[in-house]
Amino acid sequence: MTRPIDRRSFVKATAATIAAASAMGVFSPNASGARTVAARGRREIRVGVIGCGGRGTGAAGNALEASTAVRIVALGDLFADRITKAQTQLAGFGDRATVAASQCFTGFDAYQGVIAVPCDYVILATPPGFRPIHFAAAIAAGRNAFVEKPVAVDPTGIRTMLATSAEADAKGLRVAAGTQRRHEWSYLEAMQRIKEGAIGRVVAARVFWNMGSLWNVAPDAARSDVENQIRNWLYHTWLSGDHIVEQHVHNIDIANWAMGSHPVRCIAVGGRQVRTDTKAFGHVFDHFAVDYEYACVDGSTGSRFALSMARQQDGTAGRVEEVIYGSTGVARLSSGSARITAESAEKSWTFNGPNNNPYVQVHIDLQKAIIDSTPLNETTQVATSTMSAIMGRMAAYSGAEITWDDALANPMNLMPPSLQFGPLQQAPVAIPGASAIPSSQ
Ligand SMILES: NC(=O)c1ccc[n+]([C@@H]2O[C@H](COP(=O)([O-])OP(=O)(O)OC[C@H]3O[C@@H](n4cnc5c(N)ncnc54)[C@H](O)[C@@H]3O)[C@@H](O)[C@H]2O)c1
């Protein structure tokens, strides 16, 4: 992964790296002039996709942009209509994204069909409730993987992800995650400056994903409960983890990155004031605020914290950013923008580009790691940030204060015991103070 040192040497280093890589035939420019990775000594880089919705299709396009050697060799989705739509959207890539009907798989076991097709890596982009199952199967089969965030919706799923991550390491497999800020130059350079002491000791953060509403799919009486819930997956915690996990994990990940660890304890508030129609919006909340406490370097608690706020309510003020506070300065970060205001003027800094496309960069980094046989496994990082978000949700749903150790050890497993189309009662809206943590969602 490209890690800038300072703006000037970074630009020089990047240019030098690209020039050297181009000379070695590792990078090649694509039509838009972006730098891409080419398969050194390989005819092609074969990619399978599991979950062919908006992001699965988008990630397949990003993989294809990352290298002209990439070929999509298998597509899997629960629903045939999503595969058809993905093929239409990828048609511009021509033969490289044309997948024979025999390599397209549907149904709950579609992932097994994709994983069985020989490939260099699989993209896992279904709703996150399925991620631990699909990831475990991919790693068991010896596949490298790109795993979309979040990577689970409950502590049971997180434990599966962590165990499977260790298995991936043992097998020398590579895994990149959809927390793409970790591959974005503005974030990388800002975070490097923070780690080098630009704002002193990191003591606090405020992280936000406040916005209006997202899409929803109205239930169809001709479909089973399970199909209706999966088509409207954002609004069912067993599938999405709720929006604090599904979306806000990006910002919580930045707090963890800056703090250099995960929270040890949290309290939270949350509820639903606007999205109250349970048919359209299931049972999830429409706002959360969490107070996360982090341990100090000496292990004591109480003096490092992050405030996290996530809201999906139309007509309200939007804000997606992270503000990191140190003992001698402040860093303000968002996609493509970073500014450090430090007590010492020479440590103050504003990112002024060039920036990269992190959605493509993460595939460039994964493909290079696979081709060059260098280590890359982001599973623990993304699982830790996902668990931090789950812990915030558990605190908000229950109203209880919860520690990291208790949350991670919690037996909660939200996956229905039998996965098939049929009846499935929708979970109730959690009531803080009345929804106990072990049984709550
Ligand atoms: N990194 C980012 O910035 C980013 C952006 C958007 C979405 N995402 C993540 O990507 C994932 C997918 O989100 P999306 O926006 O593409 O949703 P989507 O609804 O557009 O796509 C999900 C697809 O998965 C399919 N699916 C559902 N259950 C399945 C199963 N058991 N097996 C196979 N296929 C199944 C659905 O039919 C659908 O086609 C989520 O985890 C989401 O949080 C990440």
The ligand as an ORCA input file, in Angstrom:
! r2SCAN-3c Opt
* xyz 0 1
  N     -17.197      0.699      0.783
  C     -18.236      1.474      0.544
  O     -18.136      2.691      0.471
  C     -19.579      0.836      0.349
  C     -20.589      1.529     -0.334
  C     -21.821      0.910     -0.486
  C     -22.057     -0.360      0.041
  N     -21.047     -0.990      0.716
  C     -21.264     -2.322      1.306
  O     -21.388     -3.275      0.259
  C     -22.279     -4.324      0.655
  C     -23.395     -4.432     -0.384
  O     -24.105     -3.214     -0.438
  P     -24.876     -2.747     -1.768
  O     -25.063     -1.288     -1.646
  O     -24.200     -3.316     -2.945
  O     -26.288     -3.469     -1.574
  P     -27.236     -4.014     -2.744
  O     -28.551     -4.309     -2.128
  O     -27.186     -3.096     -3.894
  O     -26.524     -5.376     -3.159
  C     -26.475     -6.515     -2.347
  C     -26.615     -7.718     -3.261
  O     -26.399     -8.919     -2.508
  C     -27.380     -9.870     -2.950
  N     -27.564    -10.870     -1.897
  C     -28.281    -10.755     -0.767
  N     -28.140    -11.859     -0.017
  C     -27.328    -12.698     -0.698
  C     -26.825    -14.012     -0.458
  N     -27.111    -14.671      0.672
  N     -26.019    -14.584     -1.391
  C     -25.739    -13.904     -2.548
  N     -26.196    -12.680     -2.831
  C     -26.966    -12.074     -1.916
  C     -28.598     -9.032     -3.240
  O     -29.531     -9.709     -4.051
  C     -28.003     -7.816     -3.902
  O     -27.884     -7.980     -5.282
  C     -22.757     -3.943      2.052
  O     -21.968     -4.550      3.014
  C     -22.545     -2.442      2.104
  O     -22.372     -1.953      3.405
  C     -19.827     -0.427      0.853
*
